[in-house]
Amino acid sequence: MARDNVRKGREYEKRAGRYLEQEGLKILEYNYRCALGEIDIVAREEETLVFCEVKYRTDTRKGTPLEAVDSRKQRRLFLSAMHYMMKAGLTEVPCRFDVIGIQGDKLQHIRNAFEGY
């Protein structure tokens, strides 16, 4: 079951990545991992780094996909993004945090979904 969820998650991340590319973003990396957490998609839009969390839900029994990115998850994304920027030597580059929620066939993209901590 867990492996199937990972496989499905990767499929939805690729779908979100294709969407972002259609919107003009350049995908830099999928599934960036560090000790602080994971970032589903790291992209660039012009001079801005975009750290994107992708959430999928089949139904809303556990809430919407966008509701799943709570303050705890936001903090982990922020810390992971800071790690990425330091490691890549990009500490002076502007960045933002986006969330893509996928429910069934519907994809919703929230640009600048939250501010850093």
C-alpha positions in Angstrom: 0.0 0.0 0.0 2.7 2.5 1.0 4.6 1.8 -2.3 1.5 2.4 -4.3 1.0 5.7 -2.5 4.5 6.8 -3.3 4.0 5.8 -7.0 0.8 7.8 -7.1 2.4 10.7 -5.4 5.2 10.8 -8.0 2.6 10.6 -10.8 0.7 13.6 -9.4 4.0 15.5 -8.9 4.9 15.0 -12.6 1.4 16.1 -13.6 1.9 19.3 -11.5 5.3 19.8 -13.0 3.9 19.6 -16.6 1.3 22.2 -15.6 4.0 24.5 -14.2 6.0 24.1 -17.4 2.9 25.1 -19.4 2.7 28.1 -17.2 6.2 29.1 -18.1 8.2 27.8 -15.1 11.4 25.8 -15.5 11.5 22.7 -13.3 14.9 22.5 -11.5 14.3 19.4 -9.3 11.7 17.0 -8.1 11.7 15.7 -4.6 14.5 17.7 -3.0 15.3 16.0 0.3 17.3 17.1 3.3 17.2 16.3 7.0 14.6 19.1 7.5 12.1 17.7 5.0 11.2 17.3 1.4 10.1 19.7 -1.4 8.0 18.2 -4.1 9.1 20.6 -6.9 11.7 23.2 -7.1 11.2 25.5 -10.1 12.2 28.9 -11.4 10.0 31.6 -12.8 12.2 34.3 -14.3 14.4 35.3 -11.4 12.2 33.8 -8.6 12.8 30.3 -7.1 9.5 28.5 -6.6 9.1 25.8 -4.0 5.9 23.9 -4.7 4.1 21.4 -2.5 1.7 19.0 -4.4 -1.2 17.4 -2.6 -3.7 15.0 -4.0 -7.0 13.8 -2.5 -9.6 11.4 -3.9 -12.3 13.0 -1.8 -12.7 15.5 1.0 -13.2 13.2 4.0 -9.8 14.3 5.3 -10.2 17.8 4.0 -9.2 19.4 0.7 -5.7 19.0 -0.7 -5.0 22.6 0.0 -6.0 22.3 3.6 -3.4 19.5 4.1 -0.7 22.1 3.9 -1.0 23.3 7.5 1.3 25.6 9.4 3.5 22.7 10.5 4.0 21.6 6.9 4.6 25.2 5.8 7.4 25.5 8.3 9.1 22.3 7.1 8.8 23.5 3.5 10.3 26.8 4.5 13.2 25.3 6.4 13.9 22.8 3.5 13.8 25.7 1.0 16.3 27.7 3.1 18.6 24.6 3.1 18.2 24.3 -0.7 19.1 27.9 -1.2 22.1 27.8 1.1 23.4 24.6 -0.5 22.9 26.1 -4.0 24.4 29.5 -3.1 21.2 31.2 -3.9 20.5 33.0 -0.6 20.0 36.4 -2.3 17.5 35.1 -4.9 13.8 35.9 -4.3 11.6 32.9 -3.7 8.0 32.0 -3.1 6.0 29.0 -1.9 3.2 27.6 -4.1 0.8 24.8 -3.4 -0.9 22.7 -6.1 -4.0 20.7 -5.0 -5.3 18.0 -7.1 -8.7 16.4 -6.5 -9.9 14.0 -9.1 -9.2 15.7 -12.5 -9.2 19.2 -11.0 -5.9 21.0 -10.4 -5.8 24.2 -8.3 -2.6 26.2 -8.2 -2.1 28.8 -5.4 0.8 31.1 -6.1 2.5 32.6 -3.1 0.3 30.4 -0.8 2.2 31.3 2.3 5.0 33.5 3.6 8.3 32.3 5.1 8.8 31.8 8.9 
